[in-house]
Amino acid sequence: MACIEQNAEIVTPDTANVKTVAPFRAKQAPAPAAPARDDATLEFASETKAANSAGLPVVIKIQKPWMLVLGVSLGLLLLAGAVAAFTLRAPVPLTGALSVETDPPGAEVRIDNAVRGTTPLTLNLAEGRYAVVVQRGSNSKQLNVEIGANATKSYHIEWAAAPLVASLQTGSLSVVSDPAGSTVVVDGSSRGQTPLTIRDLTAGRHEVLVKSPNTTYQRSVQVEAGSTASLVVGGAPSATPSWGWITLKTPFPVQVQEDGRVVGTSEIERIMLPPGNHELDFVAAQLGFRQSSEVRISAGRGAPVSLTIPRVAMNINALPWAEVFVDGTRIGDTPLANVMQTIGEHEIVFRHPQLGEKRQMARLTMRDSLRISVDMRTK
């Protein structure tokens, strides 16, 4: 009986780089193994051959171990980056505030050509420079504003300049007649009865008619811009004067009223009144001012009237600071609080040794205190 010898191939383990798997016995010879395929990270050798009948161990080789270390390191770096991106937050932007007030209120405020509201207005803005336009009707004010972190920029704008310009183009006319109650016609238009003060007449010459029941007077009167012309008409002069007058000096225009009727203004030299006692009201509505006084008039004589002009507080500030003058009188360095001044128009001058000088007109009224602030760093 012939004996067939089978050759068995034995793989000797590589003690330097092997991993031993528990021995096992092969039941039957398996089909030929598929060719070995490289892994991107680990590379395994295929089983050498099916285990022989002697039950020798199968050896698996691990190749390129540095790729395993590299993959783990990259994974840890990615994980750390994801955690950092999740935990970090964007920095909170630094902000400041802008406050704009106007007199009168209701002016439109545009910041960098975008409408942001009407005055009085307070906004929180990121720090930086802004182009601010404040407009009310034909009045407009442009500001270059720099907002700092945790700081407030405040601006108070007066629109009182426009009426001052208009007053320089017009004047007034005071008409007094003897007897009183005559009709006054100016340039063909009836304007009321004497004594009468007509405001807002254009500068120049005007034709005036003063009509009483028995007589009509015609005069040509020259009205100067910003001043008051006076016209007095009456019958034949008598030996005994039948009129007296009052004189009045005030720092701002005041109407003189009796029983709700205007009998003159402080802008004319004499306000004619019949003899006797008169309860007069002195009114400057634009300033909220009103005082009353009883005056006794004597025929042919004048009676001076003195008024008490009230004082109100104003608060003045400048950035970074400035020396302040009111109507030419130095009152100190900013900030200045509760500076008492008489009501009416005042010129305020701000001076800084490096930033120069700025001027501003301010109107103080009885209605509220005034706050004025300027930025000496802007042009």
C-alpha positions in Angstrom: 0.0 0.0 0.0 1.7 3.1 -1.1 2.3 5.9 1.4 2.0 9.4 0.2 4.0 12.1 2.0 2.5 15.5 2.4 4.7 18.5 2.8 3.6 21.0 5.4 4.9 24.5 5.3 5.7 25.9 8.7 5.9 29.6 9.4 8.3 30.6 12.1 7.0 33.4 14.2 8.8 36.7 14.1 9.4 37.4 17.8 10.0 41.1 17.1 6.7 42.0 15.6 4.1 39.3 16.0 0.9 38.7 17.9 0.1 35.2 18.8 -3.4 34.0 18.4 -4.5 30.9 20.4 -3.8 27.7 18.4 -6.6 25.9 16.8 -7.0 22.8 14.6 -8.3 23.1 11.1 -11.2 20.8 10.3 -10.9 20.9 6.6 -8.7 22.9 4.2 -10.5 26.1 3.4 -10.7 27.7 -0.1 -7.7 29.7 -1.1 -7.6 33.1 0.8 -8.3 36.3 -1.1 -5.3 38.5 -1.8 -4.3 40.8 1.1 -5.7 44.4 0.9 -4.0 47.4 2.5 -5.9 49.5 5.0 -5.4 53.3 5.1 -4.3 53.1 8.7 -3.4 49.6 9.6 -2.1 46.9 7.3 -2.7 43.3 8.2 -1.0 40.4 6.5 -3.3 37.6 5.3 -3.3 34.4 7.1 -0.2 32.6 5.8 -2.0 29.4 4.8 -4.6 27.1 6.3 -3.4 25.6 9.5 -1.8 22.2 8.9 -2.8 19.1 10.5 -0.1 19.7 13.1 -2.2 22.6 14.5 0.5 25.3 14.2 -0.5 28.9 15.3 -1.7 31.5 12.7 0.4 34.7 12.7 -1.0 38.2 12.1 1.5 41.0 11.4 0.8 44.6 12.2 2.5 47.0 9.8 3.2 50.8 10.0 2.2 51.4 13.7 3.0 55.2 13.3 -0.1 55.7 11.2 -2.3 54.6 14.2 -0.6 57.2 16.4 -1.1 59.9 13.7 -4.8 59.1 13.3 -5.5 59.2 17.1 -3.6 62.6 17.3 -5.7 64.1 14.5 -8.9 62.9 16.1 -7.9 64.5 19.4 -7.1 67.8 17.7 -10.4 67.9 15.9 -12.2 67.2 19.1 -10.4 70.0 20.9 -11.2 72.5 18.1 -14.9 71.6 18.2 -15.0 72.1 22.0 -13.2 75.5 21.7 -15.5 76.7 18.9 -18.5 75.7 21.0 -17.4 77.4 24.2 -16.0 80.6 22.7 -18.3 83.6 22.2 -18.0 86.6 19.9 -16.8 89.7 21.9 -19.5 92.1 22.9 -19.2 95.4 20.9 -18.5 98.6 23.0 -21.3 101.2 22.8 -22.0 104.7 23.9 -25.0 107.0 23.7 -26.1 110.0 21.6 -28.7 112.5 23.0 -30.2 115.2 20.8 -32.7 117.9 21.9 -34.0 120.9 20.0 -36.1 123.9 20.9 -38.7 123.6 19.6 -38.8 119.8 19.6 -39.9 117.5 16.8 -36.8 117.8 14.5 -35.9 114.8 12.4 -32.6 113.1 13.2 -30.7 111.3 10.5 -27.6 109.2 11.2 -25.4 108.3 8.3 -28.4 109.1 6.0 -30.8 106.9 7.9 -33.8 108.4 9.8 -33.6 107.4 13.4 -36.4 109.4 15.0 -37.4 112.9 16.1 -36.2 115.0 19.0 -35.9 114.6 21.9 -34.0 111.4 21.0 -31.5 109.2 22.8 -29.8 106.3 21.0 -27.2 103.6 21.9 -24.6 103.4 19.2 -21.4 101.4 18.7 -18.3 103.4 19.2 -17.0 105.2 16.1 -17.7 108.3 14.0 -21.1 109.3 12.6 -22.5 111.9 10.4 -25.6 113.4 12.1 -28.1 115.7 10.5 -30.9 117.4 12.6 -33.5 119.1 10.5 -36.8 121.0 11.2 -38.4 122.6 8.2 -35.9 124.9 6.5 -33.5 124.7 9.6 -30.8 122.2 9.4 -27.8 121.4 11.6 -25.0 119.0 10.6 -22.8 117.3 13.3 -19.8 115.1 13.1 -20.1 112.9 16.2 -17.6 110.6 17.7 -19.1 108.1 20.1 -16.9 106.6 22.8 -17.4 103.5 24.8 -19.6 104.0 27.9 -19.9 107.7 27.2 -22.9 110.0 26.3 -22.7 112.8 23.7 -25.5 115.4 24.3 -26.5 118.2 21.9 -29.1 121.0 22.4 -30.0 122.9 19.3 -31.8 126.2 19.3 -33.9 127.2 16.2 -34.3 130.8 17.4 -31.9 132.2 14.8 -34.5 132.2 12.0 -37.0 134.7 13.6 -34.0 137.0 14.3 -33.2 137.1 10.6 -36.8 137.7 9.7 -37.0 140.6 12.2 -34.1 142.3 10.4 -36.2 142.5 7.3 -39.4 143.9 8.9 -40.4 146.7 11.2 -43.4 147.9 13.2 -45.7 151.0 13.2 -47.3 152.5 16.2 -50.4 154.7 15.5 -52.0 157.0 18.2 -54.9 159.4 17.5 -56.8 162.0 19.4 -59.5 161.0 19.9 -58.8 157.3 20.3 -60.8 154.7 18.3 -59.9 155.9 14.8 -59.7 153.3 12.1 -56.2 152.7 10.7 -55.7 151.6 7.0 -52.2 150.7 5.8 -51.6 150.3 2.1 -55.3 149.9 1.5 -55.9 147.2 4.2 -57.7 148.0 7.5 -55.5 147.0 10.4 -57.6 148.0 13.5 -58.3 151.0 15.7 -56.0 153.4 17.6 -54.0 153.2 19.7 -52.5 150.4 17.6 -49.1 148.8 17.0 -48.7 146.9 13.6 -46.0 144.4 13.5 -44.2 142.6 10.6 -44.4 145.5 8.1 -41.9 145.2 5.3 -39.1 147.8 5.5 -39.9 150.8 3.3 -42.5 153.5 2.8 -46.2 152.8 3.6 -49.3 154.9 3.0 -51.4 155.2 6.2 -54.9 156.6 6.6 -56.3 157.3 10.1 -60.1 157.8 9.9 -62.2 159.3 12.7 -66.0 160.1 12.4 -65.2 163.8 11.5 -61.6 163.7 10.0 -59.3 161.5 7.9 -55.6 161.9 8.1 -53.3 160.6 5.4 -49.6 160.1 6.0 -46.6 158.5 4.3 -44.5 156.7 6.9 -41.0 155.2 6.5 -40.6 151.9 8.4 -37.1 150.8 9.1 -36.1 147.1 9.4 -35.9 146.0 13.0 -37.4 149.2 14.5 -40.7 150.8 15.2 -42.0 153.9 13.6 -44.5 156.2 15.4 -47.4 158.2 14.0 -49.5 160.5 16.2 -52.5 162.4 14.7 -55.3 164.5 16.3 -57.4 167.7 16.1 -56.4 171.2 16.5 -54.1 171.7 19.5 -55.7 173.0 22.6 -54.4 175.1 25.4 -54.7 172.1 27.8 -53.1 168.8 26.7 -55.6 165.9 26.8 -53.0 163.1 26.7 -50.2 161.7 28.8 -47.8 158.8 28.2 -45.7 156.2 29.7 -42.0 155.3 28.9 -40.7 151.7 29.2 -37.3 150.2 28.9 -36.9 146.4 28.6 -34.1 144.1 27.3 -36.7 142.4 25.0 -39.8 143.5 23.2 -42.9 143.8 25.4 -46.5 144.5 24.5 -48.5 146.9 26.7 -52.1 145.8 27.0 -55.2 147.3 28.7 -58.3 145.2 29.1 -56.9 142.7 26.6 -56.2 145.3 23.9 -52.7 146.3 22.8 -52.1 150.0 23.4 -48.4 150.0 22.6 -45.0 148.3 22.8 -41.7 148.9 24.6 -40.1 149.6 21.2 -41.6 153.1 20.9 -40.4 156.0 22.9 -43.9 157.1 24.2 -47.0 155.1 24.7 -49.9 157.6 24.7 -52.7 157.2 27.2 -55.6 159.4 28.4 -55.3 160.9 31.9 -56.4 158.7 34.8 -55.6 155.4 36.4 -54.7 152.5 34.1 -54.3 148.8 34.9 -51.7 147.7 32.4 -50.3 144.3 31.4 -46.8 143.9 30.1 -46.5 140.7 28.0 -43.7 138.9 26.1 -45.6 135.7 25.1 -42.5 134.2 23.3 -40.7 134.2 26.6 -43.6 133.3 28.9 -43.3 136.7 30.6 -46.3 138.6 32.0 -46.4 141.4 34.6 -49.2 143.8 35.7 -48.9 147.3 37.0 -51.3 150.2 37.9 -50.1 153.4 36.3 -51.5 157.0 36.9 -51.4 159.2 33.8 -51.5 163.0 34.0 -52.3 165.1 31.0 -49.2 166.4 29.2 -46.8 164.4 31.4 -45.0 161.2 31.1 -44.9 158.3 33.6 -41.9 156.0 33.6 -42.6 152.3 34.2 -40.0 149.9 35.6 -40.4 146.1 35.3 -38.8 143.4 37.2 -37.0 141.0 34.8 -36.9 137.5 36.2 -33.8 135.3 36.1 -33.7 131.6 35.3 -31.1 128.9 35.4 -29.1 127.5 32.5 -26.6 124.6 32.3 -23.6 124.9 30.0 -21.1 122.3 29.0 -18.4 121.8 26.3 -16.2 118.9 25.2 -13.4 118.6 26.2 -13.9 121.9 28.1 -14.1 125.6 27.4 -14.0 129.1 29.0 -17.5 130.6 28.8 -18.6 134.3 28.3 -22.2 135.4 28.4 -22.9 138.8 26.7 -19.2 139.6 27.0 -18.9 138.7 30.7 -16.8 135.7 31.7 -18.7 133.3 34.0 -16.2 130.4 34.3 -15.0 127.1 32.8 -17.3 124.2 31.8 -19.1 122.4 33.2 -21.3 125.1 34.6 -24.6 124.3 36.4 -27.5 126.6 37.4 -26.0 129.8 35.9 -28.7 132.5 36.6 -29.4 134.9 33.8 -32.3 137.2 32.9 -34.8 135.9 30.4 -34.3 137.0 26.8 -31.7 136.6 24.1 -28.0 136.1 25.1 -24.8 135.5 23.2 -22.7 132.7 24.6 -19.0 132.4 23.6 -17.0 129.2 24.2 -13.1 129.5 24.1 -10.5 126.8 24.2 -6.7 127.6 24.0 -6.1 124.9 21.3 -9.5 124.3 19.7 -10.5 128.0 19.2 -13.8 129.8 19.7 -17.5 129.0 19.1 -20.5 131.4 19.5 -24.1 130.5 20.0 -27.3 132.5 20.6 -29.5 131.3 23.5 -33.1 132.3 24.4 -34.0 131.9 28.1 -37.7 131.7 28.8 -39.9 131.3 31.9 -41.1 127.9 30.8 -38.0 125.8 31.5 -34.3 125.9 32.2 -31.9 125.8 29.2 -29.2 123.2 28.6 -26.4 124.1 26.1 -23.6 121.8 25.0 -21.0 122.2 22.3 -18.2 120.0 21.0 -15.1 122.1 20.5 -13.5 119.4 18.5 -15.9 119.7 15.6 -15.8 122.4 12.9 
